[in-house]
Amino acid sequence: MLNRHARGFFTGLFSPIARFLLRAGVSPDTVTVVGTVGVVVGALTLYPMGQLWWGSLLITVFALSDVLDGIMARERGRSGPWGNFLDSTLDRIADGAIFGGVAIWFFTGGANRATAIAALACLVLGMVVSYARAKAESLGFYANVGIAERAERLISVLLVTGLTGLGLPPVVLLVTLVVLSVATAVTVVQRMAAVRQQALANVDGGKPA
């Protein structure tokens, strides 16, 4: 998927920054927390004010911390369960703020209930996608599959929301959110099917599911 294909590019781009921050005594956890706070502030202040372009720009800048903190952890050789847990938990908060901020604007000043509802659908289904993977992995299964992973969802919504703030017809954002919600729902089904297949294989092989 897109996030895996782009990993090498972003690693090369941000590695010098990661090394600089480590030398300055900044920890990966600090970058994770600051990045999440920036995303939440941008999404829940600028979006509800109708500042869709500036909100998307600010969110994008802080969202890049999700790449930077991982590089820092690997550079330091201390990537482990705590960092993964913190990163995944704060990612859910950031995602909720982004789609929630879009929904708030279109429920209020944006006056487009369909777009607001589509944003909420993306929010809820995105949480289910993440939960499905986490629950599957806690049971010993693999569920990192699907047509709409987090990177694709965020890039799509930030790009189109920002362009809407620059004059793109709002209907384009509505269509984007509807497509994202459908793709996310399909991803949920794909992850459920993948886990079911593995569970049945374990049963057939005489192993507990």
ZIVEN-V241705 format. One record per pair of residues at least 4 apart in sequence whose C-alpha atoms are under 7 Angstrom apart, sorted by the first residue. I is the first residue (numbers start at 0). J is the second residue. D is the distance in Angstrom with one decimal. If there is no record, write none. Layout:
BEGIN
[[I	J	D] [I	J	D]]
END
This chain:
BEGIN
[[0	4	6.4] [1	5	6.1] [1	150	6.8] [1	151	6.7] [2	6	6.2] [2	150	5.7] [5	9	6.3] [6	10	6.0] [7	11	6.3] [8	12	6.3] [9	13	5.9] [10	14	5.6] [10	70	6.7] [13	17	6.1] [13	67	6.3] [14	18	6.2] [14	70	6.5] [15	19	6.2] [16	20	6.2] [17	21	6.2] [17	67	6.3] [17	70	6.5] [17	71	5.1] [18	22	6.2] [18	71	6.9] [19	23	6.3] [20	24	6.4] [20	25	5.3] [21	25	5.3] [21	26	6.5] [21	71	7.0] [25	29	6.6] [26	30	6.7] [27	31	6.2] [27	68	4.6] [27	71	5.7] [27	72	5.9] [28	32	6.2] [28	82	6.9] [29	33	6.1] [30	34	5.9] [30	64	6.2] [30	68	5.9] [31	35	6.2] [31	64	6.2] [31	65	6.5] [31	68	6.0] [31	86	6.5] [32	36	6.2] [33	37	6.2] [34	38	6.3] [34	61	4.7] [34	62	6.1] [34	64	5.3] [35	39	6.1] [35	89	6.4] [35	93	5.9] [36	40	6.1] [37	41	6.1] [37	58	6.8] [37	61	5.6] [38	42	6.0] [38	58	4.7] [38	61	5.8] [38	62	6.4] [38	93	6.0] [39	43	5.9] [39	93	5.8] [39	96	5.4] [40	44	5.8] [41	45	5.4] [41	54	5.3] [41	57	6.1] [41	58	5.8] [42	46	5.3] [42	54	6.1] [42	58	6.8] [42	96	5.7] [42	97	5.1] [42	100	5.2] [43	47	6.2] [43	96	6.2] [43	100	5.0] [44	48	6.4] [45	49	6.5] [45	50	5.0] [45	51	6.8] [45	54	5.0] [46	50	5.4] [46	51	5.4] [46	54	5.8] [46	100	5.3] [46	101	6.0] [46	104	6.2] [47	100	5.8] [47	103	5.7] [47	104	4.4] [48	104	6.9] [49	104	6.2] [50	54	5.7] [50	164	6.6] [51	55	6.0] [51	160	6.0] [51	161	5.2] [51	163	6.9] [51	164	4.6] [52	56	6.2] [52	160	7.0] [52	161	4.0] [52	162	6.5] [52	164	4.7] [52	165	6.3] [53	57	6.1] [54	58	6.1] [55	59	6.0] [55	157	5.4] [55	160	6.9] [55	161	5.2] [56	60	6.4] [57	61	6.5] [58	62	5.8] [59	63	6.4] [63	67	6.5] [64	68	5.8] [65	69	6.8] [66	70	6.5] [67	71	6.2] [68	72	6.2] [69	73	6.3] [70	74	6.1] [71	75	6.1] [72	76	6.0] [72	77	5.5] [72	78	4.9] [73	77	6.3] [73	78	5.7] [78	82	6.4] [79	83	6.3] [80	84	6.0] [81	85	6.1] [82	86	6.0] [83	87	6.1] [84	88	6.1] [85	89	6.1] [86	90	6.0] [87	91	6.6] [88	92	6.8] [89	93	6.2] [90	94	6.1] [91	95	6.1] [92	96	6.2] [93	97	6.3] [94	98	6.3] [95	99	5.6] [95	122	6.0] [96	100	5.7] [97	101	6.4] [98	102	6.2] [98	118	5.4] [98	119	6.5] [98	122	5.7] [99	103	6.1] [99	119	6.7] [100	104	6.4] [101	105	6.4] [101	115	6.7] [101	118	6.6] [102	106	6.0] [102	115	4.0] [102	116	6.8] [102	118	5.5] [102	119	6.3] [103	107	6.2] [103	115	7.0] [104	108	5.6] [104	109	5.3] [105	109	4.0] [105	110	5.1] [105	111	5.0] [105	112	6.1] [105	114	6.4] [105	115	5.1] [106	110	5.6] [106	111	6.2] [106	112	5.5] [106	115	5.7] [111	115	6.4] [112	116	6.0] [113	117	6.1] [114	118	6.2] [114	173	4.9] [115	119	6.4] [116	120	6.2] [117	121	6.3] [117	173	7.0] [117	176	5.6] [117	177	5.7] [118	122	6.3] [118	176	6.1] [119	123	6.2] [120	124	6.0] [120	180	6.0] [121	125	5.8] [121	176	6.9] [121	179	6.6] [121	180	4.8] [122	126	6.4] [123	127	6.4] [124	128	6.2] [124	180	6.9] [124	183	6.1] [124	184	6.2] [125	129	6.4] [125	183	6.4] [126	130	6.1] [127	131	5.9] [127	187	6.9] [128	132	6.5] [128	186	6.8] [128	187	5.3] [129	133	6.3] [130	134	5.9] [131	135	6.0] [131	190	6.8] [132	136	6.1] [132	142	5.1] [132	143	6.3] [133	137	6.2] [134	138	6.4] [135	139	6.4] [135	140	5.0] [135	141	6.3] [135	142	6.2] [135	194	6.7] [136	140	5.0] [136	141	5.9] [140	194	6.3] [140	197	6.9] [141	194	6.8] [142	190	5.3] [142	193	6.3] [142	194	6.4] [144	189	6.9] [144	190	6.1] [145	186	4.4] [145	189	5.8] [145	190	6.7] [146	182	6.5] [146	186	5.8] [147	151	5.9] [147	152	6.4] [147	182	5.7] [147	183	5.5] [147	186	6.1] [148	152	6.5] [149	153	6.1] [150	154	6.0] [151	155	6.1] [152	156	6.2] [152	179	6.7] [153	157	5.9] [154	158	5.9] [155	159	6.1] [156	160	5.7] [157	161	5.9] [158	162	6.2] [159	163	6.0] [159	172	5.9] [160	164	6.5] [160	172	6.4] [161	165	6.7] [162	166	6.5] [162	167	5.5] [163	167	4.3] [163	168	6.3] [163	169	6.0] [169	173	6.5] [170	174	6.2] [171	175	6.1] [172	176	6.1] [173	177	6.2] [174	178	6.1] [175	179	6.1] [176	180	6.0] [177	181	6.2] [178	182	6.1] [179	183	5.9] [180	184	6.1] [181	185	6.2] [182	186	6.2] [183	187	6.4] [184	188	6.5] [185	189	6.1] [186	190	6.1] [187	191	6.2] [188	192	6.0] [189	193	6.1] [190	194	6.2] [191	195	6.1] [192	196	6.1] [193	197	6.4] [194	198	6.0] [195	199	6.1] [196	200	6.1] [197	201	6.2] [198	202	6.3] [198	208	5.0] [199	203	6.1] [200	204	6.0] [201	205	6.3] [201	206	4.9] [201	207	6.3] [201	208	5.7] [202	206	5.3] [202	207	5.9] [202	208	6.0]]
END
